[in-house]
Amino acid sequence: MDMNEATSKAIAAERSAAHLTIKELAKKANLNERTLIRLLQNERNINVIQLAQLAEVFGVYPHELIESAERFIERSERGPVSLDTDSGERPSVDIDDLSDRIAAHPEQFDLASNIDPHKEDEMNTPRE
C-alpha cells in the first residue's frame, strides 16, 4: 500500500465517522464531487491543499490524516494478527524498555479517570 492509497483510506474512515455523504463532504471541503470520488478511489493523487480542506471539515489537523494513513500502511505491512492463545507464543516485551517509555512520556499513558476534571463529581453521584 502506498501513501496515497493509505491517505484515501484515512479520508474515507473520517468521512464515515463524520456521517457525511460524498456530496456533503465535497460541498463542505469546497471540492468538486467527482474529484473527491477519484481521491477516495485512489484514482488521483491528493494535494496538500485538498488534504487541508478535508482535514478542516473533519475537525482535525492535516498531519493527523497523514498519521492515520501511516497506521494503515503499518497494518498492511504487518499482515494478519493472530489471536490464537493456544499457540503458547507470547510477544516478547522488554519490561525495562516499557517502563522507560512510560516514565519518559507519562501523558501518553494516563487513564481517562486520572485526567477527567469531573471525575470527583461522577464518583459522588448517587446511583438510581
C-alpha positions as CSV (number, residue, x, y, z in Angstrom):
1,M,0.0,0.0,0.0
2,D,1.4,3.4,-1.0
3,M,0.9,6.7,0.9
4,N,-1.8,7.9,-1.5
5,E,-3.9,4.8,-1.1
6,A,-3.5,4.9,2.7
7,T,-4.5,8.6,2.7
8,S,-7.6,7.7,0.7
9,K,-8.5,5.1,3.4
10,A,-7.9,7.6,6.2
11,I,-10.1,10.2,4.5
12,A,-12.8,7.5,3.9
13,A,-12.7,6.5,7.5
14,E,-13.0,10.1,8.7
15,R,-15.9,10.6,6.3
16,S,-17.7,7.6,7.7
17,A,-17.1,8.7,11.3
18,A,-18.5,12.1,10.4
19,H,-21.6,10.5,8.8
20,L,-21.1,12.6,5.7
21,T,-22.2,11.7,2.2
22,I,-19.7,12.3,-0.6
23,K,-21.9,15.2,-1.8
24,E,-21.9,16.7,1.7
25,L,-18.2,16.3,2.1
26,A,-17.4,17.7,-1.3
27,K,-19.5,20.8,-0.6
28,K,-18.1,21.4,2.9
29,A,-14.5,21.0,1.6
30,N,-15.1,23.1,-1.5
31,L,-14.1,20.2,-3.8
32,N,-15.6,19.0,-7.0
33,E,-17.7,15.9,-6.2
34,R,-16.0,13.9,-9.0
35,T,-12.6,14.9,-7.8
36,L,-13.4,13.7,-4.3
37,I,-14.7,10.4,-5.6
38,R,-11.4,9.9,-7.6
39,L,-9.4,10.8,-4.4
40,L,-11.4,8.3,-2.4
41,Q,-11.0,5.6,-5.0
42,N,-7.2,6.3,-5.2
43,E,-7.5,7.2,-8.9
44,R,-6.0,10.7,-8.2
45,N,-3.2,11.9,-6.0
46,I,-4.3,14.2,-3.2
47,N,-2.5,17.5,-2.9
48,V,-1.7,19.4,0.3
49,I,-4.5,22.0,-0.2
50,Q,-7.1,19.3,-0.7
51,L,-5.8,17.5,2.4
52,A,-6.0,20.7,4.4
53,Q,-9.6,21.4,3.2
54,L,-10.7,17.9,4.1
55,A,-9.0,18.0,7.5
56,E,-10.8,21.2,8.4
57,V,-14.1,19.6,7.6
58,F,-13.3,16.7,9.9
59,G,-12.0,19.0,12.7
60,V,-8.5,17.5,12.6
61,Y,-5.1,18.8,11.6
62,P,-3.7,17.6,8.2
63,H,-0.9,15.8,9.9
64,E,-3.4,13.7,11.8
65,L,-4.8,12.4,8.5
66,I,-1.2,11.6,7.5
67,E,-0.6,9.8,10.8
68,S,-3.8,7.8,10.3
69,A,-2.6,6.9,6.8
70,E,0.8,5.7,8.2
71,R,-1.1,3.4,10.5
72,F,-2.9,1.9,7.6
73,I,0.4,1.2,5.9
74,E,1.9,-0.3,9.1
75,R,-1.1,-2.6,9.4
76,S,-0.9,-3.7,5.8
77,E,2.8,-4.4,6.1
78,R,2.4,-6.3,9.4
79,G,-0.2,-8.7,7.9
80,P,-2.9,-10.6,9.7
81,V,-2.9,-10.6,13.5
82,S,-3.5,-13.9,15.2
83,L,-5.4,-14.0,18.4
84,D,-4.7,-17.7,18.8
85,T,-3.9,-18.0,22.5
86,D,-3.4,-21.8,22.3
87,S,-0.1,-21.5,20.4
88,G,1.8,-20.7,23.6
89,E,3.7,-18.0,21.9
90,R,3.6,-14.6,23.6
91,P,5.1,-11.4,22.2
92,S,8.4,-10.6,23.8
93,V,8.3,-7.4,25.9
94,D,11.3,-5.8,27.4
95,I,9.9,-4.6,30.7
96,D,12.8,-2.1,31.3
97,D,12.2,-0.5,27.8
98,L,8.5,-0.3,28.5
99,S,8.9,1.3,31.9
100,D,11.5,3.7,30.5
101,R,9.0,4.7,27.8
102,I,6.2,5.2,30.3
103,A,8.5,7.3,32.5
104,A,9.6,9.4,29.6
105,H,6.0,10.0,28.3
106,P,3.5,9.6,31.2
107,E,1.0,11.8,29.4
108,Q,0.5,9.1,26.8
109,F,-0.4,6.5,29.4
110,D,-2.9,8.5,31.6
111,L,-6.2,6.8,32.2
112,A,-9.2,9.0,31.4
113,S,-10.2,8.8,35.0
114,N,-6.9,10.4,36.0
115,I,-7.3,13.4,33.8
116,D,-11.0,13.9,33.8
117,P,-11.8,17.2,35.6
118,H,-15.3,15.9,36.5
119,K,-14.2,12.5,37.9
120,E,-15.0,13.6,41.5
121,D,-18.5,14.7,40.5
122,E,-19.2,11.4,38.8
123,M,-17.8,9.3,41.7
124,N,-20.1,11.1,44.1
125,T,-23.2,10.9,42.0
126,P,-25.7,8.5,43.6
127,R,-26.8,5.6,41.5
128,E,-30.5,5.4,40.8
